[in-house]
Amino acid sequence: MDFQAAQTAFESAFDAHKHGREGLNVVPEVSGGQFHVSVRFQDVDAERGFDVVAEPLPSERRSAEQLGQEVAEVVRRELMYGQLPARDEQGDFKRIVV
C-alpha cells in the first residue's frame, strides 16, 4: 500500500484548525512501512494525546485514499470526546489501530 497517498488523503480530510483546539499538535508521518498520526496536547496537568496507526491487513481491499480518510475520521471522533487521555502507567499514549 502507498502510505504516502494515505497521508495525503488524511491531510486533505483532516483540518486541525477546524477539528482541533488551540495548542493541539497533529503530526501525520510515514515511517518504517507504516502510516502513523500522533495527536498531542499539553494542558496544565500533563501532556495528553493518542496515536493512530494504520496497519491494513493484506486481505483488505481498502485504497490508500480510503485508509487516510478513515484515519482522519478516527482522529475527529477521538477529539469529539473532549478530554484527551493521559499517558498510561508505562508512559505510553493510547494507541488506536485502523
N, C-alpha and C positions, 0 to 999 in steps of 0.2 A: 504494500500500500504506500502511496505517496503522502507521507506525513507533512511535507511542506504544503501540499494542497489542502490538507486538513487544517493546518494552521492558518492559511489564507482564508479558508471558509469560516473558521472561528472568528478571525479578526473582522470579517465582513458582518457576521451575525451578532457579535457582542460589542456593544459600545459602553466602555467603562464609565463615561460621563453620564450616560443615560440610565444605566442599570446599577451603578455603584454609588459610592458616597465619597465625600471629600477625604483624602488620605488613603483611599483604597489602592492597593498595588496589585494589578493583574498582569502576570507575566506568562505568555504562551511561549513554548520553545520546543524544538525538536532536537533530541539528543539520544544517542545510543539506540537508534531504531525505534524510538518511542516519541509520541506527542504528549506533552505534559503542560498543564496550566497550574501555576501556583497563585493563590489568592491570599493576600496578607493585609492586615490592618492593625496598626499599633494604637491601642487605647491606653488609658491611664494605668490599667492593671497589668496588661501583658500583650504580647504580640499574638494576634488571633488569626485564624485562617484555615484553609484546607487546600488540598491538592486534588486535581482531576487528572487521571492518567488514562489515555486511550490505549487499550490493549485488545484490538479486534481479533477474533478467532479466525483462522484461515478459512473455515467453512462459512463465515458470514458473507453476505452479499451486499454490504454497505459500500458506497463510494467514499472517497476521501472527503468530498463535499458534505455528504450526509453525516459522516463522523464528526467533522468540525462543527456542524450545526447542532448536533446532539450534545457535544461538549459545551457549547455556548448555552444551550438550554439548561444543562445541569448547573452551570455556574450561576445563571439567572435565578433558578429555583432555590439554590442554597442561599443566595443573597437576600431572597424574599423573607427568609426566616428571621432576619434582623440581627440577632446576636450570633456572631461567628464563634465557632468553637475554639477553645484554647488548646495548647499542646497537651497531650496525654501524659501519663506517668513516665513513659520512656522518652519524653521530649519530642515526640513526633506529632505532626498535624494529621487531622482526619484525612484519609485517602479514599477517593471515590474512583472506581474503575468503570470505564464506559466501553 
